[in-house]
Amino acid sequence: MSAVAAVPPGRPLAPPPAVRTHPVALVPAVLVCGAAVLLFGFMLPLAGYAMLVGGLAAAWWCDRSGRTERLLADLALVAVGQAIISTMPLAADISYPAMARFAIVLGSAVAVPYLVSRFVYRDRVIRFPWRTGKRWNRTQWLYLVFVTLAGWLILPFYFISSGVYLNWPTVTEPSEILRLFAGVNAVGTWDELFFVCTVFALLRRHFPVWQANLLQAVVFVSFLWELGYQSWGPLLTIPFALVQGWTFTLTKSLTYVLVVHLLFDAVVFSVIVYAHNGWPAIFLLSP
């Protein structure tokens, strides 16, 4: 994406600029992020938009009263991203028109907040640090192995026993399998660009890491629910969203959290194909 800005090698990701904040800021943030539950979880757009407007109005009051600074500006970007996403159904669809629609809408949900932040607000809170100039340590490499093994053990049981694999289209032809692979990886990449590098980064300017992480996880998990991770899926997606936010905080590296995500998604792709076709038969705990 042309709007992506990389951090030069060797330069660590800077913390969000300090702004005046107050505990009451949690109220509008919870409203804005909580609107995702209505928009994507329950698919109630009018109620979700009303919650977004209520959150932004509360943010305006917080800024106006002097308790916070730039809260409305930053939450407005989170709200705009959610509103853009809500303009299309998120059910998995690998037809060519649907994939084009996903690319345009989800791409806009990242590009619009970035462009407004960079060229209207003239700040650099939203960044995409592909390179940090630091080598991955042994713990990071071992974590990649752990994520892959955990997905290999857990995901087949989840997808098949719950039946949620049926939320993804049946793929039998080579072209369908390739499109599913491309779609799973594209959405996984977008997840990190939007939920971690955009939503989480904007929230971190106003809240401690743990609060910002919980708030971004609400939006992340709600999106994944409509995408197809339903049934008892939140028992997996909530920890995943929280760990991804925390990992980004520790590593300051979009590349690393993206590799983690795509390794997990490689297992997701394999499980979906296996559930529909019976191959590749590589899973130990498949029902």
C-alpha positions in Angstrom: 0.0 0.0 0.0 1.5 3.3 -1.0 0.4 5.0 2.2 2.5 2.7 4.4 5.4 4.4 6.1 8.3 2.3 7.3 10.5 3.2 10.2 14.1 3.4 8.9 16.5 0.6 10.0 18.0 1.1 13.4 15.4 3.7 14.5 13.1 2.2 17.3 9.4 2.8 17.1 8.8 6.0 19.1 6.1 6.0 21.8 3.0 8.0 21.0 3.4 11.7 21.8 2.2 12.5 25.3 -1.1 14.3 25.5 -3.3 15.4 28.4 -5.5 12.6 29.5 -8.0 11.7 32.3 -9.6 8.4 33.5 -13.0 9.7 32.1 -11.5 9.2 28.6 -12.3 5.6 29.0 -16.0 6.3 28.6 -15.9 7.5 25.0 -13.2 5.0 24.1 -15.4 2.1 25.4 -18.3 3.4 23.4 -16.3 3.8 20.2 -14.6 0.4 20.5 -17.7 -1.3 21.9 -19.6 -0.2 18.8 -17.7 -3.0 17.0 -19.7 -5.6 18.9 -22.9 -4.2 17.5 -21.6 -3.6 14.0 -19.8 -6.9 13.5 -20.9 -9.2 16.3 -24.7 -8.6 16.2 -24.7 -6.8 12.8 -26.9 -4.0 14.1 -25.5 -1.1 12.0 -27.9 1.7 13.2 -27.3 0.8 16.9 -23.6 0.6 16.2 -23.4 4.0 14.4 -25.4 5.5 17.3 -22.9 4.2 19.7 -20.0 5.6 17.6 -21.7 9.0 17.5 -22.3 8.8 21.3 -18.6 8.0 21.9 -17.4 10.8 19.7 -19.8 13.3 21.4 -18.4 12.2 24.8 -14.8 12.6 23.4 -15.7 16.1 22.3 -17.0 16.9 25.8 -13.8 15.5 27.4 -11.6 17.7 25.1 -13.8 20.7 25.5 -13.7 20.5 29.3 -9.9 20.4 29.3 -9.7 16.9 30.8 -8.2 15.4 27.6 -6.4 16.5 24.6 -6.9 15.2 21.0 -9.2 12.4 22.2 -11.9 13.3 19.7 -9.4 13.5 16.8 -7.9 10.0 17.5 -11.2 8.2 18.3 -12.7 9.7 15.2 -10.1 7.8 13.1 -11.0 4.6 14.9 -14.7 5.3 14.3 -14.1 6.1 10.6 -12.2 2.8 10.1 -15.0 0.8 11.7 -17.6 2.7 9.7 -15.8 1.9 6.4 -15.5 -1.8 7.3 -19.2 -1.9 8.1 -20.2 -0.9 4.6 -19.8 -4.5 3.4 -20.6 -8.0 4.7 -17.6 -9.8 6.1 -18.7 -13.3 5.4 -15.8 -15.3 3.7 -16.3 -15.1 0.0 -13.5 -15.9 -2.5 -15.3 -15.0 -5.7 -13.3 -12.4 -7.7 -15.8 -9.5 -7.2 -15.9 -10.2 -3.4 -12.1 -10.3 -3.2 -12.0 -7.0 -5.1 -14.5 -5.5 -2.7 -12.6 -6.7 0.3 -9.4 -5.2 -1.1 -11.0 -1.8 -1.7 -13.0 -1.5 1.6 -10.4 -3.0 4.0 -7.6 -1.1 2.2 -9.6 2.1 2.7 -10.1 1.4 6.4 -6.3 1.5 6.8 -5.5 4.2 4.3 -8.1 6.8 5.3 -7.0 7.0 9.0 -3.4 7.0 8.0 -3.7 9.8 5.4 -5.8 11.9 7.8 -3.4 11.4 10.6 -0.4 12.1 8.4 -1.6 14.9 6.2 -4.5 16.6 8.1 -3.4 16.1 11.7 0.3 16.2 10.7 1.4 13.6 13.2 3.0 10.2 13.0 1.1 8.1 15.5 0.1 5.6 12.9 3.3 3.9 11.7 4.1 0.6 10.0 7.5 -0.4 11.3 8.5 -3.2 8.9 12.2 -2.9 9.8 13.5 -2.1 13.3 17.2 -2.8 12.7 17.2 -5.5 15.4 17.7 -9.2 15.0 15.1 -11.6 16.4 16.4 -13.2 19.6 16.1 -16.9 20.5 12.9 -16.3 22.5 11.2 -14.8 19.4 12.2 -17.7 17.2 11.0 -20.2 19.7 7.7 -18.3 20.0 7.2 -18.8 16.3 7.6 -22.5 16.7 5.2 -22.5 19.6 2.5 -20.6 17.7 2.7 -23.0 14.8 2.5 -26.1 17.0 -0.3 -24.6 19.1 -2.3 -23.9 16.0 -1.6 -27.3 14.6 -2.9 -28.9 17.8 -5.9 -26.7 18.6 -7.3 -25.3 15.3 -8.5 -28.6 13.7 -10.5 -29.5 16.8 -12.0 -26.0 16.9 -12.9 -25.7 13.2 -14.2 -29.2 12.7 -16.0 -30.0 16.0 -17.8 -26.6 16.0 -18.6 -26.7 12.3 -17.3 -23.2 11.8 -15.2 -24.3 8.8 -18.6 -24.2 7.0 -18.4 -20.4 7.3 -15.7 -20.6 4.6 -16.6 -21.7 1.1 -15.9 -25.2 -0.1 -12.7 -25.3 -2.1 -11.9 -28.2 -4.4 -10.5 -26.8 -7.6 -6.8 -25.5 -7.6 -7.9 -22.0 -8.4 -10.3 -22.0 -5.5 -7.6 -23.2 -3.1 -5.2 -20.6 -4.4 -7.8 -17.8 -3.9 -8.6 -19.1 -0.4 -4.8 -19.0 0.4 -4.5 -15.5 -0.9 -7.6 -14.3 0.9 -6.6 -15.7 4.3 -3.1 -14.2 4.1 -4.4 -10.8 2.8 -6.9 -10.5 5.6 -4.3 -11.6 8.2 -1.9 -8.9 6.9 -4.7 -6.3 7.1 -5.6 -7.4 10.6 -2.2 -6.2 11.9 -2.2 -3.0 9.8 -5.6 -2.0 11.2 -6.0 -3.4 14.7 -2.5 -3.1 15.9 -0.8 -0.4 13.9 -3.8 1.8 13.7 -6.4 1.2 16.4 -3.9 0.1 19.1 -1.5 2.9 18.2 -4.1 5.6 18.5 -5.4 4.3 21.8 -1.9 4.0 23.3 -1.6 7.8 23.0 -4.3 8.2 25.7 -4.3 5.0 27.7 -1.9 2.6 29.4 -0.9 -0.3 27.2 -3.1 -2.8 29.0 -6.2 -0.7 28.6 -5.4 0.2 24.9 -4.8 -3.5 24.3 -8.2 -4.6 25.8 -10.0 -1.9 23.7 -8.3 -2.9 20.4 -9.1 -6.6 21.2 -12.8 -5.8 21.4 -12.7 -4.4 17.8 -10.4 -7.2 16.6 -12.5 -10.1 18.0 -15.8 -8.5 16.8 -14.4 -8.4 13.3 -13.2 -12.0 13.4 -16.6 -13.1 14.7 -18.4 -11.8 11.6 -15.6 -13.1 9.4 -16.4 -16.6 10.6 -14.6 -17.4 13.9 -17.9 -18.1 15.7 -19.2 -20.7 18.2 -16.5 -20.8 21.0 -14.0 -19.0 18.7 -13.7 -16.0 21.0 -11.9 -18.3 23.5 -9.2 -18.4 20.9 -9.4 -15.0 19.3 -9.5 -13.0 22.5 -6.1 -14.3 23.7 -4.7 -14.1 20.2 -5.7 -10.4 19.9 -4.3 -9.5 23.3 -1.0 -11.4 22.7 -0.5 -9.7 19.3 -0.9 -6.3 20.8 1.4 -7.1 23.7 4.0 -8.7 21.3 3.9 -5.5 19.2 4.5 -3.5 22.3 7.6 -5.6 23.2 9.1 -6.0 19.7 8.1 -2.7 18.1 8.1 -4.7 14.9 5.2 -5.1 12.5 7.2 -7.7 10.6 7.4 -9.9 13.6 3.7 -9.8 14.6 2.8 -10.3 10.9 5.0 -13.4 10.7 3.3 -14.8 13.9 -0.1 -14.1 12.4 0.6 -15.6 9.0 2.1 -18.7 10.5 -1.2 -19.1 12.4 -3.2 -18.4 9.3 -1.2 -21.0 7.3 -2.6 -23.6 9.8 -6.1 -22.0 9.5 -5.9 -22.4 5.7 -4.7 -26.0 5.9 -7.5 -26.9 8.3 -10.2 -25.4 6.2 -8.9 -27.3 3.1 -8.7 -30.5 5.1 -12.2 -30.1 6.6 -13.7 -29.8 3.1 -11.5 -32.3 1.3 -9.9 -34.7 3.8 -6.4 -33.6 2.9 -3.7 -32.7 3.9 -4.1 -35.3 6.6 -1.4 -33.9 8.8 -3.3 -33.1 12.0 -3.0 -35.1 15.2 -6.2 -34.0 17.0 -8.7 -33.6 14.2 -12.1 -35.1 15.0 
